[in-house]
Amino acid sequence: MCGFEGHSGGACRWVYTPCKEPNCKGLRMILTSVTTSNPGKKFLQCYSCASFEWLHKAMEEEGSSCNGCFSCGELGHWKKACPWTDSKCKRCDVRRRLLVSCKEQTNGWRYLKCPRCSGFEWLHHAIKAAESKAAESVEAEVTLKMSLSEFCNQFGSCSIKK
């Protein structure tokens, strides 16, 4: 679809990207120009508001043309290392499948589905939950440089035993 090798159309991160226009909740599809001035050039067009962007411009704006995952669309890993393709079902601990919705209202949205119990979760909800959980579990070590008397004044009374 986008022209990069190593993935199919259904796994392409540029297929069904959210529209950038304010107040539009539509999805942009990859299309190919058939005009004489731009033959074969790929572009994104929203199916709701018809907004337009050249695919190479959208890729440049994101910083790189191929630095993200073709399965989930996130940056920072490749498809073969995608944490969502091997995520476990919360109910029955079976490996979930990462799929793309074809329904009219959610066309192009990615979701996780368990083949055993039919457990379902939208990928964007799973990502948000994982980010929240990661933020809660951050541990930090703090080193303070101050005299003992300053410490006692700042944090309450101290007793020094000699």
C-alpha positions as CSV (number, residue, x, y, z in Angstrom):
1,M,0.0,0.0,0.0
2,C,2.6,2.6,1.1
3,G,5.4,1.2,-1.1
4,F,7.6,-0.1,1.7
5,E,8.4,-3.8,1.7
6,G,8.1,-6.2,4.6
7,H,4.4,-5.9,5.3
8,S,1.0,-6.4,3.7
9,G,-1.7,-3.8,3.2
10,G,-3.6,-4.8,6.3
11,A,-0.5,-4.3,8.5
12,C,0.6,-1.0,6.9
13,R,0.7,1.8,9.5
14,W,-0.3,4.4,6.9
15,V,-3.6,2.7,6.0
16,Y,-6.5,4.3,7.9
17,T,-4.6,7.0,9.7
18,P,-6.7,9.5,11.7
19,C,-7.7,12.7,9.9
20,K,-5.7,15.8,11.0
21,E,-8.5,18.3,10.3
22,P,-10.0,19.8,13.5
23,N,-13.4,18.4,14.4
24,C,-13.1,15.6,11.9
25,K,-13.1,12.1,13.3
26,G,-12.6,10.4,9.9
27,L,-9.9,8.2,8.7
28,R,-7.5,8.8,5.8
29,M,-6.9,6.1,3.2
30,I,-3.9,5.7,1.0
31,L,-4.7,6.4,-2.6
32,T,-2.6,6.6,-5.8
33,S,-2.6,9.6,-8.1
34,V,-3.6,9.0,-11.7
35,T,-3.1,12.6,-12.8
36,T,-0.6,13.3,-15.6
37,S,1.4,15.7,-13.3
38,N,1.7,13.1,-10.4
39,P,1.2,9.6,-11.9
40,G,1.6,6.8,-9.3
41,K,2.3,9.2,-6.4
42,K,0.7,8.1,-3.1
43,F,-1.4,10.4,-1.0
44,L,-3.7,10.3,2.0
45,Q,-7.3,11.4,1.8
46,C,-10.0,11.5,4.5
47,Y,-13.2,9.6,3.6
48,S,-15.2,12.0,5.7
49,C,-14.0,15.5,4.9
50,A,-11.9,14.7,1.8
51,S,-8.8,16.5,3.3
52,F,-5.6,15.6,1.3
53,E,-1.9,15.1,2.1
54,W,0.9,13.6,0.1
55,L,2.1,10.4,1.8
56,H,5.8,11.4,1.6
57,K,4.9,14.7,3.4
58,A,3.1,12.9,6.2
59,M,6.1,10.5,6.6
60,E,8.5,13.5,6.7
61,E,6.4,15.3,9.3
62,E,6.5,12.2,11.5
63,G,10.3,12.3,11.3
64,S,11.0,9.2,9.3
65,S,9.4,7.2,6.7
66,C,9.8,3.7,8.2
67,N,10.7,3.9,11.9
68,G,7.5,2.5,13.3
69,C,5.8,-0.8,13.7
70,F,3.7,-2.0,10.8
71,S,1.4,-4.0,13.2
72,C,0.4,-1.5,15.8
73,G,1.6,1.8,14.3
74,E,3.7,2.8,17.4
75,L,7.2,4.2,17.1
76,G,10.2,2.7,18.7
77,H,10.0,-0.9,17.6
78,W,9.5,-3.0,14.4
79,K,6.8,-5.5,13.6
80,K,8.8,-8.5,14.6
81,A,9.3,-7.0,18.1
82,C,5.8,-5.7,18.6
83,P,4.6,-6.2,22.2
84,W,1.0,-6.4,21.1
85,T,1.3,-9.3,18.7
86,D,2.2,-11.6,21.6
87,S,0.1,-10.0,24.3
88,K,-1.9,-12.4,26.5
89,C,-5.6,-12.4,27.0
90,K,-6.6,-11.1,30.4
91,R,-9.2,-13.8,30.9
92,C,-7.6,-17.0,29.7
93,D,-3.9,-16.2,29.2
94,V,-3.9,-17.2,25.5
95,R,-2.0,-15.1,22.9
96,R,-4.3,-12.5,21.3
97,R,-4.5,-11.6,17.7
98,L,-3.9,-8.1,16.5
99,L,-6.6,-7.3,13.9
100,V,-8.0,-4.3,12.0
101,S,-11.7,-3.4,12.1
102,C,-13.6,-3.2,8.8
103,K,-16.9,-1.9,10.3
104,E,-18.1,1.4,9.1
105,Q,-17.8,3.4,12.4
106,T,-14.4,1.9,13.4
107,N,-12.9,1.2,10.0
108,G,-9.1,0.9,10.3
109,W,-9.0,0.8,14.1
110,R,-6.8,-1.9,15.5
111,Y,-8.0,-4.3,18.2
112,L,-6.9,-7.3,20.1
113,K,-9.0,-10.4,20.2
114,C,-8.6,-13.7,21.9
115,P,-9.2,-16.8,19.7
116,R,-10.2,-18.9,22.7
117,C,-12.7,-16.8,24.7
118,S,-13.3,-14.0,22.2
119,G,-12.0,-11.4,24.7
120,F,-11.8,-8.0,22.9
121,E,-9.9,-4.8,23.6
122,W,-9.3,-1.8,21.4
123,L,-5.5,-1.4,20.8
124,H,-5.6,2.3,21.7
125,H,-7.2,1.5,25.1
126,A,-4.6,-1.3,25.7
127,I,-1.8,1.2,24.9
128,K,-3.2,3.8,27.2
129,A,-3.6,1.3,30.1
130,A,0.0,0.0,29.6
131,E,1.3,3.6,29.6
132,S,-0.6,4.3,32.9
133,K,0.7,1.1,34.5
134,A,4.3,1.9,33.4
135,A,4.0,5.4,34.9
136,E,2.8,4.0,38.2
137,S,5.6,1.5,38.5
138,V,8.5,3.9,38.0
139,E,11.1,3.7,40.7
140,A,13.5,6.5,41.5
141,E,16.5,6.9,43.7
142,V,17.1,10.4,45.0
143,T,20.4,11.7,46.4
144,L,20.3,14.8,48.6
145,K,23.3,16.9,49.2
146,M,22.8,18.9,52.3
147,S,24.1,19.1,55.8
148,L,22.4,17.1,58.6
149,S,21.1,20.2,60.2
150,E,19.6,21.4,56.9
151,F,18.0,17.9,56.5
152,C,16.6,18.1,60.0
153,N,15.1,21.5,59.4
154,Q,13.6,20.5,56.1
155,F,12.2,17.1,57.0
156,G,11.4,17.3,60.7
157,S,13.2,16.7,63.9
158,C,16.3,14.5,64.0
159,S,18.3,13.2,66.8
160,I,22.0,12.6,66.4
161,K,23.5,9.9,68.4
162,K,27.2,9.9,69.1
